[in-house]
């Protein structure tokens, strides 16, 4: 007999489509749009992420642009928590905190509205994929600079061959890093 968690993992994995050579030759893109289109799978994903928020005492959910928004917003609704977006630089109006981070070729910058977080908040960061960990690491820095605490990071899938966990775990200060699927 398989556990509910195993059944959920298998359902989610079955709804992720591999797209070869996208966005460039040699890359196998993990397309989650079939999962999002399946109401049973999307509900199972939302429930699993919501359970992690409750288990780790989150008071707000942060979603990372762009697919993290799609996953984090329904989790925030399901759990009754606020949703705070972390966006690419220049996309949020008003005063923001910004954090630069290194990419494979170059750098990028993300921003958050600092006034959306308080010192009493415990933030669960949600995204679709943990790859190299750069965006998630930058989001942790933003959350701490805004004065909030990190409850954890939760992702649909972790691409273990890219070593994002090794990069991110030292920055979590004991907070959990939860991947529903590891590839």
Number of C-alpha atoms within 10 A of each C-alpha: 5 6 8 9 12 13 13 18 20 14 17 24 19 12 18 17 15 13 12 13 11 13 10 9 8 9 12 14 15 16 14 19 13 15 21 18 11 13 11 13 21 21 15 19 23 21 17 18 27 24 15 19 27 14 10 16 16 23 21 26 30 25 27 24 17 14 15 20 22 16 22 29 20 20 28 24 14 14 19 13 19 18 21 22 21 28 20 17 16 12 11 15 8 7 11 17 17 21 20 17 15 12 12 7 6 7 10 15 15 23 22 26 20 19 11 14 23 16 11 10 19 21 29 32 28 29 25 24 22 27 17 21 21 19 24 25 20 22 27 23 18 23 25 16 15 19 16 20 21 25 27 24 27 25 21 24 22 24 18 15 11 14 14 20 19 12 15 21 16 11 14 17 11 11 16 16 18 19 20 20 18 16 10
